[in-house]
Amino acid sequence: GPTEIDAIESQIKQVQDRIAFLKKDNERYKLLIQKSAIEHQRYDQSNQDLAIAQNQLKELQANLSTAKLPARADEIQAAAANLT
């Protein structure tokens, strides 16, 4: 229902904010690596965090699309079962 869609949309917003933050962090680490002021490990970790957040965003967006469908397959099947 609408509340589920709202919940997913708010999660999407949170993840998008996190991605924006992680991208800034990532850029900063990249510059620091070039000045060799920081270990590669932190840059790698930053890349990993970013990738994880971007995957979360994709999943949430897929969930949102599913939530917005008029009726889900299982509901349709249940309705069909009730007709017989």
C-alpha positions as CSV (number, residue, x, y, z in Angstrom):
1,G,0.0,0.0,0.0
2,P,0.9,3.7,0.1
3,T,2.7,3.4,3.4
4,E,5.0,0.7,2.0
5,I,5.7,3.0,-1.0
6,D,6.5,5.9,1.4
7,A,8.8,3.7,3.4
8,I,10.7,2.6,0.4
9,E,10.9,6.1,-1.0
10,S,12.3,7.4,2.3
11,Q,14.9,4.5,2.3
12,I,15.8,5.4,-1.2
13,K,16.4,9.0,-0.1
14,Q,18.6,7.9,2.8
15,V,20.7,5.6,0.5
16,Q,21.0,8.4,-2.1
17,D,22.3,10.7,0.6
18,R,24.7,8.1,1.8
19,I,26.0,7.6,-1.8
20,A,26.5,11.3,-2.2
21,F,28.5,11.4,1.1
22,L,30.5,8.3,0.1
23,K,31.4,9.7,-3.3
24,K,32.8,12.8,-1.6
25,D,34.8,10.6,0.8
26,N,36.0,8.5,-2.1
27,E,37.2,11.5,-4.1
28,R,39.0,12.8,-1.0
29,Y,40.8,9.5,-0.5
30,K,41.7,9.4,-4.1
31,L,43.5,12.7,-3.8
32,L,45.2,11.6,-0.6
33,I,46.4,8.5,-2.2
34,Q,48.0,10.5,-4.9
35,K,49.8,12.5,-2.3
36,S,50.5,9.1,-0.6
37,A,49.2,10.5,2.7
38,I,46.9,7.6,3.2
39,E,46.9,3.8,2.8
40,H,45.3,2.2,-0.2
41,Q,43.2,0.2,2.2
42,R,41.0,3.1,3.2
43,Y,40.4,4.0,-0.5
44,D,39.5,0.4,-1.2
45,Q,37.1,0.3,1.7
46,S,35.6,3.5,0.5
47,N,35.1,2.0,-3.0
48,Q,33.5,-1.1,-1.4
49,D,31.1,1.0,0.8
50,L,30.1,3.0,-2.3
51,A,29.4,-0.2,-4.3
52,I,27.3,-1.6,-1.5
53,A,25.3,1.5,-1.1
54,Q,24.7,1.7,-4.9
55,N,23.5,-1.9,-4.9
56,Q,21.2,-1.1,-2.0
57,L,19.8,1.7,-4.0
58,K,19.1,-0.6,-7.0
59,E,17.4,-3.1,-4.8
60,L,15.2,-0.4,-3.2
61,Q,14.3,1.0,-6.6
62,A,13.3,-2.5,-7.7
63,N,11.2,-2.9,-4.5
64,L,9.6,0.5,-5.2
65,S,8.6,-0.6,-8.7
66,T,7.2,-3.8,-7.4
67,A,5.3,-1.9,-4.6
68,K,3.8,0.4,-7.2
69,L,2.4,-2.4,-9.3
70,P,-1.4,-2.4,-9.1
71,A,-1.6,-6.0,-7.9
72,R,1.2,-8.5,-7.1
73,A,1.4,-11.9,-8.8
74,D,0.7,-13.7,-5.5
75,E,-2.4,-11.5,-4.8
76,I,-3.6,-12.2,-8.3
77,Q,-3.2,-15.9,-7.8
78,A,-5.0,-15.8,-4.5
79,A,-7.8,-13.9,-6.1
80,A,-8.0,-16.5,-8.9
81,A,-8.0,-19.3,-6.3
82,N,-10.9,-17.7,-4.6
83,L,-12.9,-17.7,-7.8
84,T,-12.8,-21.5,-8.3
